[in-house]
Amino acid sequence: MNIHEYQAKELLQSYGVPVPTGGVAFNPTQARQVAEELGGSRWVVKAQIHAGGRGKAGGVKVVDALDEVKKAAEAMIGTRLVTHQTGPEGSLVQRVWIEEASPIRREFYLGFVIDRGTQRITVIASSEGGMDIEEVAKTSPDKIIREVIDPAIGLRDFQCRKVATAIGLKGKLMPQMVKLMKAIYRCLRDRDALQAEINPLAVVGSGGEDEKLMVLDAKFNFDDNALYRQKTIVEMRDLAEEDPKEVEATGHGLNYIALDGNIGCIVNGAGLAMASLDAITLHGGRPANFLDVGGGASPEKVTNACRIVLEDPNVRCILVNIFAGINRCDWIAKGLIQACDSLKIQVPLIVRLAGTNVEEGRKILAESGLSFITAENLDNAAAKAVAIVKEQQP
């Protein structure tokens, strides 16, 4: 689960992390009022969407007058912002964040992510802040600093000083960096976050004694499996920023992620689902989604899975790949027949069943009178799905 920048800053501020003073606005008039209440003579107006690259897409404006704040908000709210992370359809801007402009002297990148290799939280930092960290890693890998955190003892002061030194912080900024890094780590750990990205982390001030560290942008991603114990985080969820099909699937106990292909996938188990996507790609096809029905899939659950997959107008056929353990093949078969009857499915259905009650499941499909395309194994099923889609092409 993602949250907006302003929510991330509010969360960090509750842990003592320095962030600019600001306010959220849902219309241009409110944006002007927020800037007026903040005071000063220069403000930053930032579109709030769950995607990076806003600055390059016109979603971040620095203005010098209250009327310009209103104009900038007017140009953003209600429009679709297209960035390299939103896709060509863009993301609808429904609110903006207005904050006092900070006198930036230097910018850095600071991130906390879970490294699947070491199975530990890892700090990633760079002196090249304010730009895509992926681009820095590609062009200047030597400027990327990594520090692995031992979960038994947490983030230590010496590790923070090591990172600070590597990116060029010294003097009075050193203890500030130690305090800031440890606060972000506590926030990440306490809130079950998978990622905390600060870009840029900036040194602000006019120079000399008034220099201080400030988080100018922040992004958080949270573990969906831990949301049951994170009520505060759940309240920050913006369903308008999520794919409606994914939201609906969650309500039915399904794990669904939309992709850009044309072969719908209904599979049980995340590993088998990933293998199914790989098999489709290997045969030259493009999966339209990831959908894991999980264990104990009732006929109703299978029907809902089919309906959600078919809400994607690009789907040309559906591949059902079930290796039943907790699940039962007869449940899946009954669900597919129920789906065909209630949804009037017109696209081809390729079905591969294995495991618990497989013979009974196959018998149910065979005696249904419906034209299911059966497959003996995953490779055969993927090949048939790709061949069917290719035959449909003019």
URTAWO-V490444 format. One record per run of one state. SS is the DSSP state (A for helix, B for strand, O for the rest). FROM is the first residue (numbers start at 1). LEN is the number of residues. If there is no record, write none. Layout:
# URTAWO-V490444
SS|FROM|LEN ; SS|FROM|LEN
This chain:
# URTAWO-V490444
O|1|1 ; B|2|1 ; O|3|2 ; A|5|9 ; O|14|5 ; B|19|1 ; O|20|2 ; B|22|4 ; O|26|2 ; A|28|11 ; O|39|4 ; B|43|5 ; O|48|12 ; B|60|4 ; O|64|2 ; A|66|11 ; O|77|3 ; B|80|2 ; O|82|9 ; B|91|2 ; O|93|3 ; B|96|5 ; O|101|3 ; B|104|12 ; O|116|4 ; B|120|7 ; O|127|6 ; A|133|7 ; O|140|1 ; A|141|3 ; B|144|5 ; O|149|8 ; A|157|11 ; O|168|4 ; A|172|19 ; O|191|2 ; B|193|12 ; O|205|3 ; A|208|3 ; O|211|1 ; B|212|4 ; O|216|2 ; B|218|5 ; O|223|1 ; A|224|6 ; O|230|1 ; A|231|4 ; O|235|4 ; A|239|3 ; O|242|2 ; A|244|8 ; O|252|3 ; B|255|4 ; O|259|4 ; B|263|5 ; O|268|2 ; A|270|13 ; O|283|4 ; B|287|1 ; O|288|1 ; B|289|4 ; O|293|6 ; A|299|12 ; O|311|6 ; B|317|8 ; O|325|4 ; A|329|15 ; O|344|4 ; B|348|8 ; O|356|2 ; A|358|9 ; O|367|6 ; B|373|2 ; O|375|3 ; A|378|15 ; O|393|2
